[in-house]
Amino acid sequence: MFDVLISGAGPVGLFFAYQLVSLGHSVYLCDKGAGPTDQSRAILMTSRTLETLDNRGIAHHFLKHAVVAQGTQAFNQGYLIGTLDAVGDTTFPHMTCLPQHKTEAIFADLLQQKSLAIHRQTALESYTQSSDYIEAVLKKADGSTEVIQAKYIIGADGSHSVVRKCTEGWTYEGYSVATRFAMADVVLQGKDVSKFMNSRVSAFSHPKGSSAIIPLGRHVPKGPYYHRIVCNLEPYELEQHDNTTHGVMRETTVPLSQIHQIVSERIAPLQVIPSDPTWISLFRVNERKANGYRRRRALLVGDAAHCHSPVGGQGMNLGLQDADNLAWKLSLVLNGLSSDPDKLLDSYSIEREPIAEQTLKSTGSMTRVGFGYSYLLATIGYYVMSAIMAVERIRTFAMTQMMQLRVQIPKESPLLFPTKKTDLIQPGQYLFESALLRKRILTDRMDRRTIRDILRGCRVQHAIIWIGSRPSRRVQCPWTRDFWTKLRASYSSKVVQPVVIESTWHTNDNRAPSYAENEPEDSIEDVFWLEDHWDIHDSVSKRVGLTEHMWDKPETPAAIVIVRPDMYVAHSALIRSTSDIDSALEVLGTYVQKDN
């Protein structure tokens, strides 16, 4: 019996499989297709997705093959309105363009390094659930069938998900758009081609619809430079039926000359000629969401759970972040390390559904306005874009929203534990990157890392960060020893990763503190860190909000920040007494096993 059966080997299924295998689980991964997609399809990776991949230690594999874009430029009837520059408090302040077939190939290579086979031409036919496992019937390319048992089944099988359809009442509610959209990956020629070689995504609005030109880069070194062209072929219109039609229309295509004619009209007076297409396809858009992402031992991720317009490039990113949210939770349950498995698994749907709903709402609105054939809508779009471009604050908001840097875990999550209002980083926020910390326990070299460097990797442990930094004129934090003792008595290293940060000038030496001297050296080497400057803009103390309390009287408080494996904050608390430590540590035990 496998721990997990994953139906669907697109980017989302591959990423989920990679995490589960990295965490030591047995995985059966199948897909009805003969191999990775040969189409470029989804191409944008947002800043938050790159942070997510970097947290798992694999972002560099994708960046090696990607085009880094500096932002967008918006045109109305061929005339430049303005630009949106890539900005944001992130280690990846840029747009990242990478065709989907390359994304899938990179994930597949990472899985091959983990010795996980992808069972191609193997389609899920049906499955049943019992109290302890699921039993799935798989159909092979030769018509034969195979029965697989697993503790859980994951539907990463797209908008036509068999995992979803096999459960009565698991609906996919929303609507279908009748309008056909065209995509083509081409080489641009013509007198104005230089205007599209500036590493920006170009968006064109016009009374007859919208178009976009997106940089893809060179397929081979010194080869021609490719761009993606996207446009609608008809006015925006809804289907009268309720059938799911989302995705590429495999049986039909459109000649490049027709795309050229449409785009030429919408970008005029600019002139470019598309040539040498590597891929031309038609697709349709649906706006749909499943009524819940979990049914007992079956869970949905990516397009199986939600689908929407590609405007803004959110789709694949939403799915990859679904996978990241669920993987560590399922791993804790599989390893018997959760004190409340249903609470933990149900939190996946509670946390991810509101984010999908907001995305569907925003992309649906942009699609209706951007692709309608209307001078009124075009005029509205022009004034909206002009207003955005004219005000820096609005430009920054628009770009950080597009790059998903404003995504937070919803307050309704049972895995968030707010306390009385403080200046500390709030539960649900993503942990910001920090300045370098210096490792306290010195060996044969100096070791400096950021807070994310310390936490990076595929893990199920929650990081419990103790920040005891304070001004040099004040005495050393008196509660650090108590924190260590209480933490060690409460949770095992299987579920928590302690990080102790203190001021450089308060530690007196560069060895393990006396209260940890009897711990195995390899278990504490990466635990104790020194902060040289608490008052700079990206110190850990500043990042978590402790600097606002450095001069509190009579005593500078410490802070505890509990960070989930997906780098979102679960809890933060100011510590002014040992009882505050007890209260802060207790919350994690509501869904993680305590050490008895």
Secondary structure, DSSP 8 states (H G I E B T S, - for coil): -EEEEEE--SHHHHHHHHHHHHTT--EEEE-SSSSS-SS----EE-HHHHHHHHHTT-HHHHHTT-EEE-EEEEEETTEEEEEEE---SSS--SEEE--HHHHHHHHHHHHHHTT--EETT-EEEEEEE-SS-EEEEEE-TTS-EEEEEEEEEEE-S-TT-HHHHTSTT--EEEEEB---EEEEEEEEESTTGGGG-SSEEEEEEETTEEEEEEEEEESSTTS-EEEEEEEESS---B-SS-----EE-TT----HHHHHHHHHHHHTTS--EEEEEEEEEEEE-EEEEES-SEETTEEE-GGGTEE---TTS-HHHHHHHHHHHHHHHHHHHHTT--S-HHHHHHHHHHHHHHHHHHHHHHHHHHHHHHT---HHHHHHHHHHHHHHHH-HHHHHHHHHHHTTTT----TT-TT----S--SS--TT-B------EEESS-SSS--EE-HHHHH-SS---EEEEEE----TTS---TTHHHHHHHHHHH--TTTEEEEEEEEGGGS-SSS--GGGTTS-HHHHTTTEEEES-TTSTTSHHHHHTGGGGTT-SS---EEEEEE-TTSBEEEEEEESSHHHHHHHHHGGGGTS----
